[in-house]
């Protein structure tokens, strides 16, 4: 997708050329051109403390700079992932935010 958006990017095309020379798999995939933009989905993350988090996400292109993309992850309200994120968030809160004296 970047190659189509930035046809004058010589560094990108040099990289594609190098990968094409060195990798049969890359050459085959590049020639196939099965490029799809993924704007939403579900990501599963294993956090060392909280465990598995299942987080739906959406991507948004910033209006002032279409080259920048913001990815937003949000746990479903009431889900186990939301509870685990709240627990992690409470660890980061200051004593006053936690209600401690």
N, C-alpha and C positions, 0 to 999 in steps of 0.2 A: 504494500500500500504506500509506503514511503517512497519507493522508487517511482510510482506513478505520480505522486504528489510533487516530487522534487526531481524532475528529469535532468536538471543541470548539476546534481550532486555528484561530483566526480569521485569523491571518496567512497560513496555508497556503491557506485558502479564498479570501482576497482575492487571492493570487497566481494561483490557478487562474482566478478571475474575470477578472483582468486579461489573462492569457494567452489566455483564451477569446475575449475581445473583440478582441484584436489579431492573433490567428493562426488562420486557417481550418484549417491542418494540426493545430494543437494541439486545436482544438475537435473535429475529427473523431476524433483519437486518443483524447481524453478520453472522448468519447461511446462509443467502441468498447469500452473497459474491458478490453483484453487485457493484464492485469497478471499477471506471473508472477514468483515469487521464484526467483532463481537461486542455489542453494546450493553448486554445484560446477561445475567446468569447467576449461578450459585457457586460460591467458593467454599471449600472445606479446608480449614486450617487446624493443625494440631498445635496447640499452645502448651508449652512445658508445664504451666501451672494449672490453667483452666481446662485443659483437655481439648476435645474436638469442638470446634465452632463451625456452624453452618451459617454462612452469611450471604444472603442475596446481594447482588451489586448491580449498579448501573454506571455507565460512563457518559460523560457530558463534555462536549467540545466547548471551550471557553470562547465567548463571543468576540473578545478583543484579540485573541490569538488562536486561530484554528489549529496551530501546531501543538497546542497544549491540550491535554485531556485530563479531566478530573474523574477519578474513580471513587464512587461512594459505596461503602459497605454498611449495611444496616441489618441488625438482627431483627427477626420477626418479633413483635411485641408478645410477651408472655412465654416465649420459647425458652428452652434450656440454654440456648446460646445467649439470649438476652440476659438471663440470670447470671451466667458465667462472666459476661462482659461487665455487668453491674458489680460483681465481686471484684474483678480486676480494677475497675474504676474506683472502688472504695479504698483500695490499697494506695492509690495515687492521691487521694484526697488529703487535704491538710487536717490536723486534729480538730480545728474549728468546724470544718465542713463535715467531719464525721460525728460532731456533737460531743467531742471530748472536752474536758475542762482545760 
